[in-house]
């Protein structure tokens, strides 16, 4: 499968890219190579192959879910220009 110059120009237009004629030729070659690789990978028979979530067949080590820092909310709120009920007050930006 390959892509023609009109296809490259259409993709460039949709992506809002300004391409020169030299760029179009280069992208045509590159995109055609990518599409050929995808076509080659799609032709591989994967019947009976189980999908993998991790190729190393290992489980992820998880850390214990515990609080590691103290609550410094009051210290942070002390630096704010305006606060109310433990929240930062900011100017309204959307009507």
C-alpha positions in Angstrom: 0.0 0.0 0.0 1.3 3.4 -0.9 0.1 7.0 -0.7 0.1 9.4 -3.6 1.0 13.1 -3.6 -2.7 14.2 -3.3 -3.1 12.0 -0.2 0.0 13.7 1.4 -1.4 17.1 0.5 -4.8 16.3 2.0 -3.2 15.0 5.2 -1.1 18.1 5.4 -4.1 20.3 4.9 -6.1 18.5 7.6 -3.0 18.8 10.0 -2.7 22.5 9.0 0.8 22.0 7.7 2.4 24.0 4.9 4.5 21.7 2.8 6.8 22.5 -0.1 6.9 20.2 -3.2 10.1 18.7 -1.8 8.4 18.0 1.5 5.5 16.4 -0.2 7.9 14.0 -2.0 9.8 13.2 1.2 6.6 12.6 3.2 5.1 10.5 0.4 8.1 8.2 0.6 8.1 8.1 4.4 4.3 7.5 4.8 4.4 4.8 2.1 7.2 3.1 4.0 5.2 3.2 7.3 2.0 1.9 5.5 4.1 -0.9 4.0 5.4 -1.9 7.4 1.8 -1.9 8.8 0.6 -4.0 6.0 3.5 -6.5 6.6 2.7 -6.7 10.3 -1.0 -7.3 9.5 -0.1 -10.3 7.4 1.5 -12.1 10.3 -0.7 -15.0 11.6 -1.5 -14.3 15.3 -4.0 -17.0 15.8 -3.5 -18.7 19.2 -1.2 -15.9 20.4 -2.3 -14.6 23.8 -2.1 -10.8 24.2 0.5 -9.6 26.7 0.2 -6.8 29.2 3.9 -7.1 30.0 6.4 -8.9 27.8 8.6 -9.8 30.9 5.9 -11.9 32.6 6.6 -10.2 35.9 4.2 -8.6 38.4 4.7 -5.0 39.3 6.0 -4.3 42.8 3.6 -1.9 44.5 4.5 0.3 47.4 2.4 0.4 50.5 -0.4 3.0 50.4 0.4 5.2 53.3 0.8 8.9 54.0 4.4 10.0 53.7 4.1 13.8 54.2 2.4 15.9 56.8 -0.6 18.1 56.1 0.7 21.5 55.2 -2.6 23.0 54.0 -2.6 25.9 56.5 0.9 26.9 55.6 0.0 27.0 51.9 -3.2 28.9 52.5 -1.3 31.5 54.6 0.5 32.5 51.4 -2.7 33.1 49.4 -4.2 36.5 48.8 -7.7 35.3 49.6 -9.1 32.2 51.1 -12.4 31.0 52.4 -13.3 27.8 54.2 -9.9 26.3 53.5 -10.1 27.0 49.7 -8.1 29.5 47.5 -10.2 32.3 46.1 -9.4 33.4 42.6 -10.8 36.1 40.3 -13.7 35.0 38.1 -12.4 34.4 34.5 -15.5 33.0 32.8 -18.9 34.7 32.8 
